């Protein structure tokens, strides 16, 4: 029960890694606020949490809208008194060549602007005054190494690393810890959607994972939980690769 009586906001909490986190944190005592752009997705996730005995609230909203972030945090603080933990999990990707890329604003809006907006709202409305808080940003291995076909995603996720370190340094004096995980190849809806567009896109990539499998969303939730809990009380500004060894492997080799 690491999160007993904690108030946790999870962006993109209705599916994939976010849903796994919603289930995990609620199972350990947290009240989870599930934010998703699709009302039915958020509501379904909240019902799943409640059916398992947890506490959850569903919020429909575009995470890239600064006003949605400010108002949601305001409502959560009004209802629950504070925000203890923020998981900036929401993310989107696309497949387009850089010379014809049309989704720059939207991709960066969700993947980079949103983590800042939600962190700023949670800190300014609750965490700074309470002198305590934990924020976990979800970046990607794409923050450190590039691949062809989604320049916006790669640039945005790289920006998340800088955002994490900057906020960690600036808000340490308020006892707010800000950390980041970099998921490797994970079985989420983003991957499934991209495979529909290009069925062959990930065939070779799957072969280059040293642990020889994709991650489960629950494994990413476990990493988020560690960085959110008192078990990591002296950890801030950290970037944790959760990737089955992918970033450690030289690109010139395949696993033995």
N, C-alpha and C positions, 0 to 999 in steps of 0.2 A: 504493500500500500504506500508506495513512494509519493503518490500524489493525492493523498487523502485531503479532501476539502480544498484542493487547488482549483482555480478557475483558469481554464486553458482555451485559447482561441486557436483554431486550426483552419488556415485558408486552404481551399481545395480539399476539405476534409470529408467529402462525400464519396470519394472513390480512390482506388489505388493505394499509394503510400499514406495518403491522408486518412482514408477509411481505416487502414490498419492502425494508424496512430490513434484515431478516435476510439477504436475498440480497446487498445492497450491502455491508454491513459485513463479511460473511464473504468476499466477493470481494476485499476489501482487507486481508485477513489476520487478521481477528478470529475468536475463538471465540465463537459466539453461543449464549446460553441463552434458548431460546424458551419463554415462559410463556403458556399458554392454558387457558381453562376446559374446553375439549374436548381430551381426550387425543389423539384421532385427528387433530385439526387441528394440534396441536403436533408430533406425530410425522411427519405428512405434510410439514410445513414443514422439519423437520430433515432428512428424507430428500432433499428438493429441494436443500437447501444442500449436503449431502454428495455428491449426484450431480454437482454442479457443482465439486467439489473442495474445498469448504469444511468447516469444523468446526462442529458444532452439537449441542446437547443439548436434548431436549424435556422440559418440566416441565408436568404437569397441575396446575392449582390455580385457586382463586378469588382474583383479585388483590385483592379487597376484604377479604379475611381477613388480619388483621394477623399471625397466626401463620404463615400461608403465606409471607408476605413475609420474616419473620424466619428461618424454617427454610430457605427456598430460598437466601437470601443466605448463611446459615451453611454450607449444603452446597456452594455455589459456592466460597466462600473455602476450605473444607476441601479441595476437589478441585483448585482452580486457584491458590490462594494470595491472591486479591484480586478485587475488582470495579473495573474501570477506568471503565466507562461504563454508565449506566443510562438506558434510554429508557422513560419512562412513557407508553406509547402506548395502552394498553387504554381503550376507551370504549364506552358504550352510550347509546341514545336511545330515546324513545318518542313517541307522539302522543296527548296527552290535554289537554282544557281544564283550566286551573288550578283551577277550582272543583270539579272531579271528579278531580283528580290523585291517583293511588294509588301511584305508583312512586318517591316522593321519597327514601326511605331507600336503596333499591337504586341508583337513578341517582347519587345523591351518593356512595354507597359506592364505586362503581367509578370515577366521574369525578373525585372530589376526595379522598376518604379514601385511596384506593389510592396515588395519587402521593406522598402524605405518608408512608404506611407504608413504601413501597419506598425512598423517599429516605432516611428515617430509618434503615432497616436497612442500606442500602449505606454510608451515611456512618459510622454508629456501629461497624459491623463491619469496615470496610475503608478507606474513603477518608480519614477523619480521621487514622487512624494512619499511612497512607501519604503524607499531605500532598499528595494529588492525586486528582482525579476530575472527571468531567463528567456532568452530569445534564441531560437534555432532556425537558421536559414537553410533551405534545401537548394544547393547548387547542382553540380554535375561534374563528371570527369571532363566534360566539354569545357569546363572553366579553366582547365590546365593544358589540354591538348585538343587540337582541332580535327575536324573531319569535314569533308565536302558536303555542301548542300543546305546548311542552315546557319548562315553568318550571324543572324540576329540572335538565335539561341546561344551560340557560342559567346558572342560579345556580352550578352546579358548575364549569362552565368559567370563569366569572368568578372563582371562588375560586382556580382554578389560577394565574391571573395574580398574585394576591396571594401565594400559596404560593411561586411562582417567585422573586419579588422578595425575599421575606422570607428564604428559604434562601440566595439569592445573597449578600445582605448579611451574614448571620450566618456563613456558611461560607467567605467569601472568605479569611479568615485561615488557613484550612486548605488553600488553593489548590484548592478545589472550586468549579467553575463550574456555575451553574444557569441555564439558559435555557429559552425556550418558543417553540414555533411555533404559529401560529393558521392552520390550514388553511381554505381556502375550499371551495367546492363540489368534492368529489372523488369519483371513481367507486369507492366502497367498498361493502362488504356492507350497512353501516348505511343508506346511501342507497337501495340496491336493496330492502331490507326495508321501508323507509318508503314507497317508491313502490308496493309491493304493497298497502299499507293504503290509500294515497291516491294513485292514479295521476296525478292532476292537480296534486299539491302543488308540483312543481318545474318545471312548464312555463314559467311566467313568470320564475322565478328564473334559469333557464338563459339567458334573453334579456338579463338584467341583468349579465352578466359582461363587462367591457370586452374581455378577451382572447377572448371568444366561444366558450369551451369549458370543460368541466370539467377539473380537474386529474387527472393520472395519479398513482396511489400512489407511483410511483417519484420523482416530483418532490418529494413530501413527504419521502421517504427522503433525497434529496439535501440538503435543508435540515437534517434531523437530523444528517447526516454532517458538514456544515460546522460546526455548533455543537458537535459532539462532538470535533472534530479540533483539532490544534495551529494550524490556520489561523485559529481564533477564540480564540487564547490570551489576549486581553485583553478578551474579551466575556463579561460575566456580568450576569444580571438583565435580559436583553434579551427583548423580545417581537417575533418576526418574523412578519409577515403573509405568508402564501404563498397568495395568493388571486386572482391574475389581475386585480388592480385593483378588486376588489369593494368593499372598505372605503373606497377613495378616491373612489368615485362617489357623488354626492349621490342620496339616495333619491327625489328629485323628478324624476330624469332617467333615460333609458335611453341605453345607449351609441349613439353616432352610427353 
